Amino acid sequence: MPATSRPLRLGLVSAAMAPLLGVAACSGSGTNAPSSTGASGGASSASADSRPVSDVVTDYLSYVGGKAGKADAGLEPVTLGWVNVEGGPGGSPEATLGARAAVRYVNDSLGGIGGHPLKLNVCTVVSAEEEGQKCGQQLLGDKTVSAIGVGNLYLGDASFNSVIAGKKPVLVGVATGPTMPTAKNTFSTFGDLPHIFGTWGTYARDVLKAKTAAVIHTSTPGDKIASGAAVKGLKAAGLKVKSVGFDAQSTDLIGPVTAAGANTADVVVPISLGGGCVGIAKALKQLNVTKPVVSTPLCMSPDVAQGLGGDLPTWTYGVAQTLPIDSSAADSKAFLKASAQARLDEDDQSKVFAPLGWSTVLTYAKVLNTVGPDKITPASVSQQLKKFTGPVVMGAAEVKCRKYPDAPAVCNDQARFYQYEGKGQFKPLTDWIRPPQ
């Protein structure tokens, strides 16, 4: 599959969420990345998406079972609840922007929900755990809301879930909050951090043939959780792992990189944001580390490119969705075209949470159309979500909820890998990969 020719437009990915979306392999110097020849557990040959065309969602009208044209503004709207962390440090406003764009698209082009307009009742968590309780009360108390969508609820999820408590179904792209994977009547179509990070182990073992790994992470709550999941996934694949954290304000990272054993490890795993990615990349170059490095989309931000002289390291990035800015992929093309029609800003299109919000709303549109606008209740929507097996918009062709008894909300555990070749060029390396067995 050819690489995208779009200009470099890499949006900043949320610090709390992006680690769980990505897996990456690269050279320590940022110049020579290993090629992928395939891996067990679902990886495909290096340059092609092997999914059948029928598994890739490009026809949104057919997908949601709608009717071409506008919703009838005279009919009573169908309301979805929506909760997201935004408005403060580490927030992901693009998740809500993507969801709102999807609502506009459903209403303008897909006939709404059985002709009825779709609308959102949005509640935001800014900076405190207890704000989730407020959102739970707001959305539970709104009798017009029969179902709730979630953006990036890495904060406030425990108090939110304590209020909702399964009384209304909750659909989320990636379950970022620690209580989301076990929350009642909750469905995560793109998975959660521990299961997505399991794919790091599969990729490191089967593609890179690695035996040892050095994990280097920022000592922030989100990155500690992410690094712990990465370590677990790598160990599950049989790798020997050493993990070292560093202060978010540190710029000279030669010490942590050395302490993690990057000089001798078969693969290096940096989990950080912006300046941390820059510091790790510079330290690896100074130490002349040439073994593959496994990173996250967290390092796919403009400030990283600026800190490294104008471009990102030529790493292989992995995400739990089709890469939004890979316009060579049919499902990305469909998203970029339709979301532009729905007035989603070009910069926001490239941020991973925007298509996650878009996907969540379109999944709900499919479910709500199946139920029928006059029969929508928390129970009827829950029943349909329990039957949902995919495909997912910009996600895996097949999902299976309740696969993991200890994480019943997790419906997916797959990720894909992309090679960044510089100057905005991305090349798909694998199809969907699952965690090691």
Secondary structure, 3 states (H helix, E strand, C coil): CCCCCCCCCCCCCCCCCHHHHCCCEECCCCCCCCCCCCCCCCCCCCCCCCCCHHHCCCCHHHHHCCCCECCCCCCCCEEEEEEEECCCCCCCHHHHHHHHHHHHHHHHHECCECCECEEEEEEEECCCCCHHHHHHHHHHHCCCEEEEEECCCCCCHHHHHHHHCCCCCEEECCECCCCHHHCCCEEECCCEHHHHHHHHHHHHHHCCCCCEEEEEEECCHHHHHHHHHHHHHHHHCCCEEEEEEECCCCCCCHHHHHHCCCCCCCEEEEECCCHHHHHHHHHHHHCCCCCCECCCHHHCCHHHHHHCCCCCCCCEEEECCCCCCCCCCHHHHHHHHHHHHCCCCHHHHCCCHHHHHHHHHHHHHHHHHHHCCCCCCHHHHHHHHHHCCCCCCCCCCCCCCCCCCCCCCECCCCEEEEEEEECCEEEECCCCECCCC
